[in-house]
Amino acid sequence: MNFFSTKVINIPPEEKIKEGSLKKESRFRKVWRERWVVLTVKYIYTFEQPRIYQNPTETIDIHNVKTVKTDETKSGFCFVSNNCLYNLK
């Protein structure tokens, strides 16, 4: 296993619905980090750098999203997918 390999995501332009910068709360340290988010017809991807579609920090299958709701306490929104909670703002 090569731990230093680069995983490049090929996102066809016709599959992109929206992309832009959001802050995402890390799961374990609960630190807010700036992420480049790409919403496609099948997935939500988050990346560390804008428009560099390599090594996504998250790949979330939209079909597994169970709940989406606003979170006024954090001025953002959250969703649940496969028993994981994602907070964004």
Residue frames as qw, qx, qy, qz and C-alpha x, y, z in Angstrom:
[[0.000, 0.888, 0.459, 0.000, 0.00, 0.00, 0.00],
 [0.418, 0.264, 0.004, 0.869, 1.36, 3.40, -0.99],
 [0.206, -0.708, -0.517, 0.435, 0.39, 6.01, 1.61],
 [0.132, -0.542, 0.115, 0.822, 1.67, 8.86, -0.55],
 [0.245, 0.309, 0.732, 0.555, -0.34, 8.18, -3.68],
 [0.212, 0.211, 0.050, -0.953, -2.59, 10.88, -5.07],
 [0.274, 0.466, 0.841, 0.000, -6.24, 10.13, -5.65],
 [0.090, 0.128, -0.257, -0.954, -7.44, 12.37, -8.48],
 [0.387, 0.488, 0.703, -0.344, -11.20, 12.73, -8.80],
 [0.070, 0.089, 0.587, 0.802, -12.49, 13.10, -12.36],
 [0.242, 0.554, 0.589, -0.536, -15.68, 15.16, -12.13],
 [0.287, 0.409, 0.610, 0.615, -17.39, 15.62, -15.51],
 [0.028, -0.013, 0.067, -0.997, -18.56, 19.24, -15.88],
 [0.481, -0.280, -0.477, -0.680, -22.12, 18.14, -16.68],
 [0.624, -0.380, -0.674, 0.105, -22.32, 16.37, -13.27],
 [0.270, -0.085, -0.403, 0.870, -21.31, 19.43, -11.21],
 [0.134, -0.791, -0.579, -0.144, -24.29, 21.18, -9.65],
 [0.166, -0.958, 0.064, -0.225, -22.46, 23.68, -7.44],
 [0.789, -0.049, -0.286, 0.542, -19.01, 24.27, -5.99],
 [0.027, -0.839, 0.103, -0.534, -17.53, 26.78, -3.60],
 [0.300, 0.291, -0.667, 0.616, -15.88, 27.43, -0.27],
 [0.668, -0.603, -0.222, -0.374, -17.45, 26.38, 3.06],
 [0.103, -0.525, 0.726, -0.433, -16.24, 25.74, 6.57],
 [0.828, -0.136, -0.504, -0.206, -16.52, 22.15, 7.77],
 [0.527, -0.650, 0.436, -0.331, -16.24, 20.99, 11.35],
 [0.371, 0.363, -0.854, 0.025, -13.75, 18.16, 11.82],
 [0.771, -0.301, -0.489, -0.276, -15.23, 15.00, 13.29],
 [0.770, -0.254, -0.466, 0.354, -12.78, 14.35, 16.10],
 [0.413, -0.082, -0.258, 0.870, -11.12, 17.65, 17.01],
 [0.023, 0.826, 0.551, -0.120, -14.24, 19.77, 16.34],
 [0.243, -0.484, 0.180, 0.821, -12.12, 22.40, 14.59],
 [0.547, 0.755, 0.279, -0.231, -13.65, 24.45, 11.75],
 [0.449, -0.284, 0.543, 0.650, -11.63, 24.23, 8.54],
 [0.438, 0.606, -0.163, -0.643, -12.06, 25.94, 5.20],
 [0.537, 0.031, 0.812, 0.227, -12.87, 23.40, 2.49],
 [0.326, 0.268, -0.467, -0.777, -13.63, 23.51, -1.23],
 [0.526, 0.194, 0.764, -0.320, -16.93, 21.67, -1.64],
 [0.268, 0.173, -0.639, -0.700, -18.22, 20.17, -4.89],
 [0.615, 0.214, 0.589, -0.478, -21.83, 18.98, -5.15],
 [0.170, 0.179, -0.780, -0.575, -22.44, 16.56, -8.01],
 [0.714, -0.106, -0.307, -0.621, -25.46, 14.51, -9.01],
 [0.849, -0.114, -0.515, 0.003, -24.06, 11.54, -7.00],
 [0.705, -0.230, -0.388, 0.547, -21.57, 12.83, -4.41],
 [0.157, -0.978, 0.071, -0.118, -20.48, 15.67, -2.16],
 [0.798, 0.141, -0.214, 0.545, -16.70, 16.04, -2.21],
 [0.261, -0.961, 0.070, 0.063, -14.60, 18.23, 0.08],
 [0.777, 0.343, -0.119, 0.515, -11.04, 19.23, -0.76],
 [0.523, -0.558, -0.154, 0.626, -8.32, 21.18, 1.05],
 [0.196, -0.319, 0.282, 0.884, -7.54, 23.43, -1.95],
 [0.520, 0.602, 0.209, -0.569, -9.91, 25.28, -4.30],
 [0.711, 0.611, -0.153, -0.312, -10.34, 23.65, -7.72],
 [0.184, 0.494, -0.850, -0.003, -7.65, 21.02, -7.05],
 [0.872, -0.105, -0.044, -0.476, -9.61, 17.79, -7.25],
 [0.591, 0.291, -0.723, 0.208, -7.07, 15.53, -5.55],
 [0.355, -0.053, -0.788, 0.499, -7.27, 13.57, -2.30],
 [0.405, -0.594, -0.256, -0.646, -10.76, 14.54, -1.13],
 [0.084, -0.275, 0.702, -0.652, -11.05, 14.95, 2.63],
 [0.522, 0.204, 0.681, -0.470, -14.62, 13.57, 2.35],
 [0.271, 0.021, -0.716, -0.643, -16.55, 11.69, -0.31],
 [0.379, 0.180, 0.674, -0.608, -20.22, 11.44, 0.62],
 [0.003, -0.252, -0.854, -0.455, -22.72, 9.47, -1.42],
 [0.332, -0.119, 0.015, -0.936, -25.85, 11.63, -1.71],
 [0.672, -0.202, -0.578, -0.416, -28.08, 8.55, -1.72],
 [0.584, -0.212, -0.688, 0.375, -26.93, 7.82, 1.85],
 [0.021, -0.183, 0.273, -0.944, -27.88, 11.26, 3.22],
 [0.207, -0.467, -0.855, 0.092, -30.73, 10.77, 5.67],
 [0.175, -0.865, -0.416, 0.219, -31.33, 14.23, 7.13],
 [0.373, 0.308, 0.035, 0.874, -30.47, 17.84, 6.22],
 [0.271, -0.851, -0.449, 0.024, -31.32, 20.66, 8.60],
 [0.158, 0.782, -0.181, 0.575, -30.26, 24.17, 9.57],
 [0.681, -0.362, -0.439, 0.461, -28.24, 24.62, 12.72],
 [0.031, -0.927, -0.090, -0.362, -28.80, 28.13, 14.10],
 [0.664, -0.718, 0.102, 0.181, -26.40, 27.53, 17.00],
 [0.637, -0.266, 0.410, 0.596, -23.50, 27.20, 14.55],
 [0.289, 0.713, -0.101, -0.631, -24.91, 29.52, 11.83],
 [0.130, 0.361, -0.803, -0.456, -24.88, 26.74, 9.29],
 [0.866, 0.041, -0.113, -0.486, -26.43, 23.43, 8.41],
 [0.303, -0.383, 0.871, -0.054, -25.79, 19.79, 9.06],
 [0.820, 0.159, -0.304, -0.457, -26.65, 16.47, 7.50],
 [0.643, -0.332, 0.677, -0.136, -26.45, 12.82, 8.48],
 [0.745, 0.442, -0.423, -0.265, -25.07, 10.14, 6.16],
 [0.796, 0.097, -0.577, 0.152, -24.22, 6.57, 7.20],
 [0.680, -0.640, -0.312, 0.176, -24.44, 7.55, 10.88],
 [0.510, -0.068, -0.061, 0.855, -21.91, 10.38, 10.43],
 [0.003, 0.911, 0.347, -0.221, -22.86, 13.95, 11.26],
 [0.513, 0.236, 0.188, 0.804, -21.44, 16.67, 8.99],
 [0.089, -0.859, -0.302, 0.403, -21.54, 20.33, 10.07],
 [0.476, 0.299, 0.315, 0.765, -20.99, 23.04, 7.45],
 [0.011, -0.868, -0.315, 0.383, -21.26, 26.81, 7.35]]
